[in-house]
Amino acid sequence: MKRLNRIIQIVWLAVAAVAAVEAVVEYQKASGFNSKVYLMMGAFVVALAMYTLRKRQGKTMK
């Protein structure tokens, strides 16, 4: 079970990284903020929150 939790943590980190890169690329392409940039920034925040939640959950697992 701990192994699965660790894999899920890594997946959430990957999602956060992709969302951050997409937000930066779209920001540069559009020369400012637009709805896709906000969406990707939101996905980044959610992914980091889920990573943190899973990490805390892993500490309490036996």
Secondary structure by P-SEA (a helix, b strand, c coil): caaaaaaaaaaaaaaaaaaaaaaaaaaaaaccccaaaaaaaaaaaaaaaaaaaaaaaaaacc
